[in-house]
């Protein structure tokens, strides 16, 4: 399982263009960029992973009010059972005209080895 694929599915109904890494086309007035942050295992007493924790930064770019799209994204994430680990307004980028806001999100996937 991949958090990137899961987030694409969650955001498909929000009508917000979404890319991974960098927006490759001519950017619209509002869009999202997903950047993977980390993949880690939660270890147990037998030193075998039990949980695969995947984290992604969602960068929101908006030429208008970013708060409405931020609230829609946060609601969609929380309703889907994701953990929001950080939210921050990065600032206004005068050269591009975009407000930039980040939402860091984590999701926990049950991890089972073939031997278990």
C-alpha positions in Angstrom: 0.0 0.0 0.0 1.1 3.5 -0.7 0.0 6.8 0.9 0.5 8.6 -2.4 -1.9 6.4 -4.2 -4.4 6.5 -1.4 -4.3 10.3 -1.3 -4.8 10.6 -5.0 -8.0 8.6 -4.5 -9.2 10.7 -1.6 -8.5 14.0 -3.4 -10.0 12.9 -6.7 -13.4 14.1 -5.6 -12.1 17.6 -4.6 -11.5 18.9 -8.1 -8.1 20.2 -7.2 -5.2 19.4 -9.6 -2.6 17.2 -7.9 1.0 16.3 -8.7 3.8 14.4 -6.9 7.1 16.2 -6.4 6.5 19.2 -8.7 3.7 20.5 -10.8 4.6 19.7 -14.3 2.0 21.6 -16.4 1.1 25.2 -16.5 -0.2 25.7 -12.9 -3.8 26.6 -12.4 -4.9 29.2 -9.8 -5.1 26.5 -7.2 -3.3 23.1 -7.0 -1.6 20.6 -4.6 1.8 19.0 -4.7 2.6 15.9 -2.7 6.1 15.3 -1.5 7.0 12.1 0.4 8.6 12.8 3.7 9.3 9.5 5.4 8.6 5.8 5.6 9.3 4.0 8.8 8.5 0.9 10.7 7.1 0.6 14.2 9.1 -2.1 15.9 7.9 -4.6 18.5 9.7 -6.9 21.0 10.6 -9.4 18.3 12.3 -6.6 16.2 9.9 -7.3 13.4 7.9 -4.4 11.9 4.2 -4.3 12.8 3.3 -1.0 11.3 4.5 0.8 8.2 4.2 4.6 8.8 4.2 6.7 5.7 4.3 10.5 5.8 3.7 13.1 3.0 3.8 16.9 2.8 0.8 18.4 0.9 1.8 21.8 -0.4 -1.3 23.9 -1.3 -0.8 26.7 -3.8 -3.6 29.2 -4.2 -3.8 32.6 -6.0 -7.0 33.3 -4.0 -8.0 32.4 -0.5 -6.2 29.3 0.6 -8.3 28.7 3.7 -11.3 27.2 1.9 -9.2 24.6 0.1 -7.1 24.0 3.2 -10.3 23.3 5.2 -11.6 20.9 2.5 -8.3 19.0 2.5 -8.1 18.8 6.2 -11.7 17.5 6.5 -11.1 14.9 3.8 -8.0 13.7 5.5 -9.5 13.4 9.0 -12.7 11.7 7.6 -10.5 9.1 5.9 -8.6 8.4 9.2 -5.3 10.1 8.5 -3.2 11.8 11.1 -2.2 15.4 10.5 1.2 16.0 12.0 1.7 19.7 11.1 0.0 22.6 9.4 1.8 25.8 8.5 1.4 28.9 6.3 4.6 29.3 4.4 3.8 32.7 3.0 2.8 34.7 -0.1 5.1 34.3 -3.1 5.0 37.7 -4.8 6.8 36.5 -7.9 4.2 33.8 -8.7 1.2 35.3 -6.9 0.5 32.1 -4.9 -0.2 31.7 -1.2 1.7 28.6 0.0 0.4 26.4 2.8 1.6 23.0 3.9 -0.2 20.1 5.6 1.9 17.2 6.8 0.0 13.9 7.0 0.8 10.4 8.2 -0.9 7.1 7.7 -0.3 3.8 9.5 -0.5 0.6 7.4 -0.4 -2.9 9.1 2.7 -4.6 8.0 3.0 -8.4 7.9 6.0 -10.4 6.7 5.4 -13.5 4.7 6.6 -15.6 7.8 3.9 -14.3 10.1 
